Amino acid sequence: MNPSDVPQSKPSGVNPLADLDRLFERQRAAFRRHANPSAAERKAHLDALCRLLVDHADAIAAAIDADFGHRSAHETKMLEIFPSLLEAKHARAHVESWMWPERKPTAFWFLPGRSQIVKQPLGVVGIIVPWNYPLFLSAGPLVSALAAGNRVMVKVSEFTPRFGELFARLIGSFFAEDHVAVVNGGVDVAQAFAARPFDHLLFTGSTSVGHQIMRAAAEHLTPVTLELGGKSPAIVAPGFPVDVAARRIIWGKCLNAGQTCIAPDYVLLPERPENSVQTFVEAARDEVQRLYPEGAGSADYSAVVNARHYRRLREYLEDAVAKGARAVALAGGESESTRKLPPTIVTGVTAAMRVTQDEIFGPLLPIQTYRDLDEALGYVADRPRPLAMYYFDEDQARIRRVLDESISGNVTVNDTILHIAQTDLPFGGVGASGMGHYHGADGFNTFSKRKGVFMQSRFNGSWLLKPPFGKRVERMLRLMLRN
């Protein structure tokens, strides 16, 4: 199906800037009229999103392919549509139980009163989406916000205009504008969007832009969830088969040509055996040739999203080589005209090189060696906390030590990427890689107000603690203030 084949019975999104306030006020007014959808209503909303994803999977893949210049429909369906559908179906199955009030213990002195937590929608939620996974990073938080009963506005990246236009039409054909709406436009629209007094704002993107989002949200004290990025390490432990690690790491690195916020950014290999780097390079090359027999020109290998990012990655390579590094392309087929850049390992890197300083967000993979695990963990700890970490080891004691002593958003042990697909795991960064979580029940809670409620019993002893104070209260206080 082509993107033009989808229903167009409703307007394709709002008029940038001019309609932002109108749309926000419409959603806020709709929320006031109906502030707490039932479980059945929320399931229906999630079911509508499921039908959108299934019925228009081909059109979505075609739009994203056009925006990137080339991205395999299989990759889009596997990395974006399938996990989005998985999230929506999981929420649909569990939303009713997530909505139940939670009973909490009541302090002894206030019995037989009862305590509980009631979950209620926040109101109007804003979601700002990056270009690298435009469907998944729209649908994932949208699922959580709908499950929690909110109204939602989604701002799609200007770097994926075809997807943005398609998604606006699709959302318009499945949801009322005062319930869910998609906003397209450039940086000015994104800035105006972030400045709206949302009841919660979720942003996925770079750390530098995350600072701007927080400043804009602070004007209205809007609570924010920031899903940022950073340099996510892959640590291979002594004794773990280097060739096995190489195959799994390079698979995660090649997805979407490395344009993934949780892609392995660099590898830390043990110095012993001395040939560990060469073993890694050879195994990685074999795996790339197996996965992409035609190299970077393979139909299954993605293009870099635009010329600016292609030039940025080429500059990283040129900077590293000029400062003494060695770049090893794992395949042929590089093409500036089609923005195809093959997976490339960079060895002999130093702290002075941009590939060790900046988040790469592309198919370049620096390799460094370490003497012992203390040095490897120290290297990671001395840098901003990453969104993901990958650790390869069969020693359970060392695995536990790494999990205990390192701080990152999430971890996959003995593979890469796969933690993102686990619907019951919270997803989110820490420090420079973000704040807050979503997915599954954690996403439901992020977009809900968990309101504590105390229910006083008809018969209670609160009168014992009320004025006029005297010997009765003194006796009570002696009991209450015991250690």
NORBEL-V168628 format. One line per field, one symbol per residue. phi: phi as a letter, one per 30 degrees, with the letter a starting at -180 (. if undefined). psi: psi as a letter, one per 40 degrees, with the letter a starting at -180 (. if undefined). burial: I if it has 9 or more other C-alpha atoms within 8 Angstrom, else O. A space follows every 10 residues. Layout:
phi = ???
psi = ???
burial = ???
//
This chain:
phi = .dedddebdb edjcdeidce dedddddddd dddbdbeded ddddddddde dedddbeddd ddddedddia beddddddcb dddddedddd dddcddddde dcdbdceedc dcdbbacccb ddkcccbccd ddbddddcde ddedddedjc cbccccdddb dddedddddd dddcbdddcb bccckcdddd ddddddddda bcbcldddde ddddddddec hddbccccaj cddcccdejd eddddedddd edddehhidb dcdecacccd dcddcddded dddddddddd dbeciddddc cddddadddd dedddedddd ddcjdcccdd acjdbddchc cdebcccidb ddcddcccdd hadcbdbbcb dbdedddddd ddcedddbbb bcacdddded ddddccbadb bcciabiddd ccdccdclca idckaibbjh dddedecccd cdbccddeca cdddccddda dddddddddd cdd
psi = hideeiifei igaihidded dddddddddd dddgegiidd dddddddddd dddddfdddd dddddddedh hhdddddded dddddddddd dddeddddei ihhiihidee ifiiiihhhi idbhhhhhha edgdddeddd dddddddeei ihhhhiieeg dddddddddd ddediidedh ihhiiadddd ddddeigiei hhhhaidddd ddddddddde fhiihhhbba ghihhhiheh hddddddddd dddehffegh deihdihhii dhideddddd dddddddddd dgdeaeeiee hiiididddd dddddddddd ddeeihhhhe iaeihddefh hihhhhifii eeideedihd fafhgihiii didddddddd deiihidiih hhiehddddd ddddeihici hhhfaidedd ehdehihiah beeaiiiaha ddddddeihg hhhhhiidhi fdddeiihia dddddddddd ei.
burial = OIIOOIOOOO OIIIOIIOII IOIIOIIIOI IOOOIOIOIO OIIOIIIIII OIIOOIIIII IIIIIIIIII IIIOIIIIII IIIIIIIIII IIOOIOOOIO OOOOOIOOOI IOIIIIIIII IIIIIIIIII IOIIIIIIII IIIIIIIIII IIIIIIIIOI IIIIIIIIII IIIIIIIIII IIIIIOOOII IIIIIIOIII IIIIIOIOOI OOIIOIIOOO OIOIIIIIII IIIIIIIOOI OIIOIIIIII IIIIIIIIII IIIIIIIIII IOOOOIIOII IOIIIOIIIO OIOIIIIIOI IIIIIIOOII OOIOOIIOII IOOOIIIOII IIIIOOOOII IIIIIIIIIO OOIIIIOOII IIIIIIIIOI IOOOIIIOOI IOOIIIIIII IIIOOOOOIO OIOOOIIIII IIIIIIIOIO OOIOIIIIII OIIIIIIIII IIIIIIIIII OOOOOOIOOI OOOOIOOOIO OOIIOIOOOO OOO
//
